């Protein structure tokens, strides 16, 4: 058995796991921030207010 080789392999595996976990946490934090920003943006829009172009979108052509 090559103990130094096993030790290096275990150390590299441990480092890869730590990097993956750190990257996943970073992605989750970014996703949470984006979701919060989107939720805030959607809650501040005036859904019942006058649309910017009230004459558009009233008629849908269903012929194909």
ABEGO torsion letter per residue (X at the ends): XBAAAAAAAAAAAAAAAAAAAAAAAAAAAAAAAAAAAAAAAAAABBAABBBABAABGABBBABX
